[in-house]
């Protein structure tokens, strides 16, 4: 019997996976996703050039403006990417591996059904209806769970202490997407794994098998479409807003820019990931015509503190301890217990 890989061997494989992300369709930094965002950026550049509103002389200067790449926050994101991927993200992956399968087995008492689905993902002709139904339901449910989890991260003070790490970037580029605290990663992994396990168990109960979503390059077709629709402009300086009501239906980079802004009109807005309609329904949607008021960061909260990889890890724990201690002592008012974001001057 072949022994399971050691922790060190798993770490080696994890490091290699991080270094080869541009070649893996399951990763956000896959070359195709970056290239598609580059095409969107070039279109925006040409449109701005025709209007005569460009400050930069070349497309390269438009992509890598000085106000972004001369900012310490941009370079912290690059350092933190490797620091977090090699340490915190690895530990989270170890903790969360197999959780969906465990939930599925606990709910159904079965193991072979899901193992067969993993081994043989090619659907049969008579399974098409089940697959399409599962894809639609799973996409809607998972996206709502993501929206609601994100909403809680902003509204529950303890969760905000960890989520503010992601919002602390003062300028953004695609790697800023990975400025996340391990506790944040663990929360999302738990939420998504539990949801996936429940959905697969439900599908087995209804259809008698686990439908596998249609895939291209080994990636769900929904995920592929989302990632090639200018995904990397969501964390960038490039503003792209869909016209009219389309921004309420389809995700645009501008939708997420507003979410990252510390302008008073933008705080706690635009929580949705894939479908902005959740924000419309729950009255958290906001979409200005342009980005003149968009200012990234968390303002004066933790000003001058979240400036290194280690600080991005330990300060949320420190602030959580202080928050809980003040709450226990009864010295914190109800208004103070809410996450406070003050716009920077």
C-alpha angles and dihedrals in degrees: 000000000000113000120234116256118269122246090256092051090050089050091051090051090047093052091049089050091054092049092050098045093116087065097046118086089202091065127079092231093059109142093240092056091048091047093050091053089048089056091051089048091051090052091052089048092052092047092051091047091054090050090050094233098119119121094186122076098212138032090244091057088047091054096044107031119182095236088064103037096041090056117099090223091066093054093044088058091055093050092043092051092067095034093053097038093051096044120016098027091048091054091048091051090051091051095045101041112123096003094127091052091047092052090047093051092047092052099041104025087226133116108165094063094061094037090054090050090053093047095045109031095161107109125227121235094250090054097062095099092050092047095050092045092049092047093053096045095042093049093051095044096045092047092050091049088051091049093048093045089051091049091053091050089062098038102043108071096214093051091047091059088067099034092054087073088072091048095047094083107112094194125025139219129157094278089056085076087076096054092111134135117241089239088058091049091049092051092053093044092051093047094047095042093050091046093048092049091050093047093049091047090050092049091051090051093050102036104019094239141055111263115220115217116241109268139199119196086358092300128111109263090234092053092046093052091047093050096048093049095087093288095159093055087069087078101039143080092257115104116214118170124176112233124260120329093350089087088064092055108033125043115251130186088243090060090061094040089061090050090056094048121105093205108127091243092053103047113117093004133128103021096162122110106192107002118041087193088088088064090048092051095046094040096243095115120118128164122171121198093245141007099251091119097039111115118169123223140050097280117224095348108115088353110189093004109087093065106119140042093253092047091052086058105042106032093070089055090048093049092046090053091050092047094050092044092052091046091050092049090052092232096118119086121222091251092053091052091069121087106267120207117183118191113246118243 
